[in-house]
Amino acid sequence: MNESQSSLRGRTASPADDADRAVLALVADGQLESLQELYDRYKTMAYSIAVRITSDASLAEDVVQDAFLGVWRNAGRYVEGRGSVKTWVLSIVHHRAVDAVRRRRPTTELPEREDVPPPALQAPDIWHDVAAGLDREEIAAAMGTLSPVQREAIELAYWGGLTQQEISERTGTPLGTVKSRVRLGLLSLRRALVGDEDGLSDLSDLAGDGT
Amino acid sequence: MTEPRMTHEQARDLAAAYVLGALERSEEAAVRDHLATCVEPHPEFEAFGGVVAALDLVDLELVEPPASLGARIMAAAAADLAAHPRTSAAPVAPPAGAPAPAPAAAPTPFPSAAERTARAERRRTGAFDWALRIAAIVAIVVSGAYVLNVQGQLDRARAFDQAVAAVVQAGQQPGATTVVLAQQKDQHGSGIAAVASDGSVTLAMRDLLATSGTQTYTAWVIVGSNAPVNVGDFAVDASGARAFTTKAVPTPAGAIVAVTLEANPGNPAPKGPIVSAGQVPSPPPAASS
């Protein structure tokens, strides 16, 4: 445990994280070869996420290019202790992919083109390494603790790029119910994955009303 | 839509949707603004944020991206670096009004030959080879000769990215060399080019003025004191960017590749001003290994 690094809230960095941060520092320094290294490391995950969200191989390529160019330009803004480099990179891919599909939907507020990767999803994920150690079956089992409507709401949000309002419209469910489903679903996932010991009880009131 | 300033409770309420990316971007920005200034703890963002990483691991069918995507990204990054040199990169004075010097002595921020060889073995596609070439270009054009005005013009930059990708493709072929085309005094337009072993030149130009009517840009190859040879005409749209592959004529090391702006296509000799030009260097060491 790294008690000295109190800002990391006890999070222990894995060797992979350390290596990633070293590579990212070189990217920030303008080393093309380090960008290539980072890309090679995460291209499959990145492209898979983009394909899943956009359902369009060619758009997914643009998204991944856009995202890695964002990483290239903003590597210096990565904040250590706010999630791993991997999470940061993949969250930028996710964000850009959602922007891309929202741009195709005339009903939504059009996102402005951002040159700076937003820190969405950059909340410190203290248990990232725990999660990384889990296998797909364990995570699938955790997903199994969700009710079908919770799972649907989370998937529409995360993979469909829909806003809560759009999920409400699409599923014919009141907005408040959608919000509850999303919150309860994430709480349930967290409980199944990391247990209840680190302050989760503080969040119980977030479950909200009903459903 | 502009939101009123967000309260602590409102931000808390939106935490789950925020980490999932399920807010309108304006709401998201309001949450971010709140988090940046809020003195109260927001453990819910941390708690939910981590869960999201697990969603990437479940039910995600892994798909390999096409090999060309990596090349595209690296080309775009190289072009971006040329446009916005990092502070640590030492700027090089632009060659005013003269063709770019051969990049033989240019320092490159790249690993040793041994490291490159090791990598080349791992990566049979040769993606690294072109990256080295681009880097050699970047090293000598980090300043005014190659100012890419990309801020707020991402679409234009993208058009140029595509053009650079074509150069990268051509530059990967055996025997190919790369040329920097420097903008000439009082002109608009610069670019890079790959000279194939058959002498054809694939150009990626940007910042050119759009052509109108019969106006055309003409590419020329000049060998020694010989007369310039017209190797092709091309028009340019409002993007100012253009990829173009010329006719194949002998284009040895030392030859000048130039682009002029002409009143009409098909001129046997240049009449218009030289917009951009560069000299074909000796093949870089990376090409022979």
Contacts between the chains, C-beta under 8 A, distances in Angstrom:
chain1	res1	chain2	res2	distance
A	28	B	86	8.0
A	29	B	86	6.3
A	29	B	88	5.8
A	30	B	81	5.8
A	30	B	85	7.4
A	30	B	86	3.5
A	30	B	88	6.5
A	30	B	89	5.9
A	30	B	109	6.9
A	31	B	109	5.8
A	32	B	74	6.3
A	32	B	77	5.9
A	32	B	78	6.0
A	32	B	81	6.9
A	32	B	109	7.6
A	32	B	110	7.8
A	32	B	131	5.6
A	32	B	134	7.4
A	32	B	135	5.7
A	32	B	138	7.8
A	33	B	109	8.0
A	33	B	110	5.9
A	33	B	111	6.4
A	33	B	128	7.6
A	33	B	131	6.8
A	35	B	73	7.6
A	35	B	74	6.9
A	35	B	77	5.5
A	36	B	70	7.1
A	36	B	74	6.0
A	36	B	127	7.3
A	36	B	128	6.9
A	36	B	131	6.3
A	39	B	70	5.8
A	39	B	73	6.1
A	39	B	74	7.7
A	40	B	70	7.3
A	43	B	64	7.9
A	43	B	65	5.3
A	43	B	69	7.4
A	43	B	70	6.7
A	44	B	62	5.5
A	44	B	63	7.3
A	44	B	64	5.8
A	44	B	65	7.1
A	45	B	56	6.7
A	45	B	60	7.8
A	45	B	62	7.5
A	46	B	65	7.7
A	47	B	63	5.8
A	47	B	64	7.1
A	47	B	65	3.8
A	47	B	69	7.3
A	48	B	60	5.5
A	48	B	61	6.5
A	48	B	62	4.9
A	48	B	63	4.8
A	49	B	56	6.3
A	49	B	60	6.9
A	51	B	63	5.1
A	52	B	60	6.2
A	52	B	61	7.2
A	60	B	65	7.9
A	61	B	65	6.8
A	61	B	66	7.1
A	61	B	69	5.2
A	61	B	72	7.5
A	64	B	65	6.5
A	64	B	69	6.3
A	64	B	73	7.3
A	65	B	69	6.8
A	65	B	72	5.7
A	65	B	73	5.1
A	65	B	76	6.2
A	65	B	161	7.7
A	68	B	73	4.8
A	68	B	77	7.4
A	69	B	73	6.9
A	69	B	76	5.4
A	69	B	77	6.4
A	69	B	80	6.5
A	72	B	77	4.6
A	72	B	80	6.4
A	73	B	80	6.6
A	73	B	84	7.5
A	83	B	49	7.0
A	87	B	53	5.4
A	90	B	53	7.7
A	90	B	56	6.0
A	91	B	52	7.7
A	94	B	21	6.2
A	95	B	21	6.2
A	98	B	21	5.2
A	99	B	25	7.6
A	108	B	24	7.4
A	109	B	1	7.1
A	109	B	24	5.1
A	109	B	25	7.0
A	109	B	26	6.6
A	111	B	25	4.4
A	112	B	25	7.1
A	113	B	154	6.2
A	115	B	154	7.5
A	118	B	28	6.8
A	118	B	29	7.7
A	118	B	32	6.8
A	119	B	32	6.4
A	120	B	18	6.7
A	120	B	19	7.4
A	120	B	21	6.0
A	120	B	28	6.0
A	120	B	32	7.5
A	121	B	19	5.5
A	121	B	21	6.9
A	121	B	49	5.9
A	121	B	52	5.6
A	122	B	49	7.2
A	123	B	19	6.3
A	123	B	45	4.0
A	123	B	46	4.8
A	123	B	48	7.1
A	123	B	49	2.9
A	123	B	50	7.4
A	124	B	46	5.0
A	124	B	49	7.0
A	124	B	50	7.9
A	125	B	46	7.2
A	125	B	49	5.3
A	125	B	50	3.3
A	125	B	52	7.9
A	125	B	53	5.9
A	126	B	46	6.6
A	126	B	50	6.5
A	127	B	50	5.1
A	128	B	50	6.0
A	128	B	53	5.7
A	131	B	50	6.6
A	131	B	53	5.4
A	131	B	54	5.1
A	131	B	57	7.3
A	132	B	53	7.7
A	134	B	54	7.3
A	134	B	57	7.4
A	136	B	57	6.2
A	136	B	58	6.2
A	139	B	54	5.1
A	139	B	57	5.3
A	139	B	58	4.4
A	140	B	58	5.5
A	140	B	59	7.6
A	142	B	54	7.1
A	143	B	58	5.6
A	143	B	59	7.6
A	154	B	20	6.6
A	154	B	55	7.3
A	157	B	17	6.8
A	157	B	20	4.3
A	157	B	21	7.0
A	157	B	22	3.6
A	158	B	20	4.9
A	158	B	21	6.7
A	158	B	22	7.4
A	158	B	52	7.1
A	158	B	55	5.3
A	159	B	55	7.9
A	161	B	21	7.1
A	162	B	22	6.6
A	163	B	17	7.7
A	163	B	22	5.5
A	163	B	23	6.2
A	163	B	24	5.6
A	164	B	17	5.2
A	164	B	22	5.3
A	164	B	23	7.3
A	165	B	24	7.8
A	167	B	22	7.2
A	179	B	13	7.5
A	179	B	16	7.5
A	179	B	17	6.9
A	182	B	16	4.7
A	182	B	17	5.8
A	182	B	20	6.6
A	182	B	22	6.8
A	183	B	15	7.9
A	183	B	16	4.3
A	185	B	16	8.0
A	186	B	16	5.0
A	186	B	19	7.5
A	186	B	20	7.6
A	186	B	48	5.0
A	186	B	51	5.1
A	189	B	51	4.9
A	189	B	54	6.7
A	190	B	47	6.0
A	190	B	48	7.3
A	190	B	50	7.4
A	190	B	51	5.0
A	193	B	51	7.0
A	193	B	54	6.1
A	194	B	50	7.7
A	199	B	43	5.7
A	199	B	47	7.4
A	200	B	47	6.7
A	202	B	43	6.0
A	203	B	43	7.0
A	203	B	44	5.6
A	203	B	47	5.7
A	206	B	12	7.0
A	206	B	15	7.2
A	206	B	16	7.4
A	206	B	44	5.7
